[in-house]
Amino acid sequence: MGYNNSDNKTCVYLVDDDSEDQELFSDALSEVEIPTRLTVFNGCEALLRELQTSRTLPDVIFLDLYMPGMSGEECVQNIRQVKAVDRTPVVIYSTSYHPEQVAHLFDLGANRYLQKPISFQELISSITSAIASSVKHGVNAAPVYDLVELS
């Protein structure tokens, strides 16, 4: 677990340009029973700079799909080209769900697709499941869809 991670916490990176979604994710993550440390990036460019230079790297990356600048799809491709994290699980974290697009994201190297749930408790549960599975299985796990029926 972790790269030069001395605090024994699962290192979680979140890439999302929406400050409200960042705050909601952070609040939900604080309720997860797995000890974590969160680093938030407003876009893929900032994430990629960090991945190229940091000594502490993530155990799992949660990545919003639709952001200005580099899209989540382009970001997955770029993450997979960074040797230091080419085996780090990437969880796409988005409000939308299009089966063909999700399959394409898995082909590009995403490991899990988490549709942003509408309730806080569902978000906590989904994040817990995604982190536990990602840490346990890494990139070798079969792709997983976490879908919550939106009404």
N, C-alpha and C positions, 0 to 999 in steps of 0.2 A: 504494500500500500504506500503510495506517495513516492515522490522523488525528492530525496533530501528532506523528508518530512519528519522533523524531530518531535512534533507535538502529538503524534499518534492519532491525529484526526484525519478523516477523509477530506481531501482537498477537492472542493467543488468550484468549478468555474461556471459562471452564468454569463451568456452573451445575449443581451436584450437591450434595445434602444428605448424602451418604454419605462420611465421611472416608476410608474405605478405598478407595473408587472414586476419590476426588480424588487420593490418593497414587499409586494405580496409573496413572491418567491422566498425572499429573505425571512419574512415572518413565518412562513410555513416550514422552512428549513430549520428554524429555531425550535420547532415542535417535534422534529424527527429525533428518534431515540439514538440514532447513530451519531457519534461525535463528529462534527464537520467544521470546516473552515471555508467560508465563502469569499470568493473574489469575483467582482462584477465588472464586466466590460460593456461599454455602450455600443460597440460594433466589432466586426470581425477584424478590421485593420489593427485595432488596439490589442485584440487577443493574439493575433499572429506575431506582433512585435514582442509581446510578453513571452510567447512560446519559444521564440528565437533566442531570447536573452536571459531568461530566468533560470535560477538554480532550483527553485521549487516549482514543480509542475503538477498539473491536476491529476486526480484519480479518475475523474469523470467531468465531461463538459456538457452543459445544457445549452442548447443553441436555438435561439428564436429563428424562425424561417424567413420572415419578412422584415428586413431592415433596410434603411437607406444605405447607399454605397454598395458594399459587397453583400449579396444575399446569403442566406443560410446555406443554400445549395453550393454556391461558389466557395463558401467558407469550409464546408466539409471537405471538398476537394483539396483545398490548401492545407487544412489540418493534416490530412493523410500524406502530404508531401514533407512534413516536418518530422524528421527522423526521431527526435526525442519523444514525440507523442503519437507516432503512427500506430501504436497499439492501445492508445487511451480510448475508452468507450465514449462515444458521442451520442447524446440524447437530443433529438430534435424536439423542440418544445414550442408548440404552435396552436393557435385557435382553430386553424382550418384542418380539414382532412379530405384528401383526394387520393384514393387508393393507388392510382398510377404514379402520382408524384411521390408517395411514400415508398413504393417499390423502387423507384429511381434513386431516391435518397439512400436506401439500403445498398443499392448497387454502387453508389459513390463512396460508401464507407460508414454511413450512420449505423448505429447499433440498436437504437430504440427510438420509437416515436411516441411522444407523450402529448396527447391533445390537452390543452389547458382546460382543466375542469372548472365548473361554475361554482362549486362550493369549496370553502376553505378546508374542510375535513377531507374531501376527495383529493385536493391538492397535496395535503400532507401524506396521505396514503400512497398516492402516485409517486411522489418524490422519494419516499421511503423505499418503495419497491424498486424504483429505478436505480437508486444508489446501492442498495443491497445486492441486486443482481449484477450491476456493473462491476462492483468491487469483487464479487465472488467469481464471476465468469469472464470479466474483461471483454475483449473484442471477439472471443471465441464463441460466445453464446449466439444462439439463433436470434435473428431479429425479432423484436417484440413490439407490439402495438398496445399502447395503453389508451383506450378510447372511452370517454365518458359521454353518454348520450346527452346531447344538448337539446333542450326543449325551448 
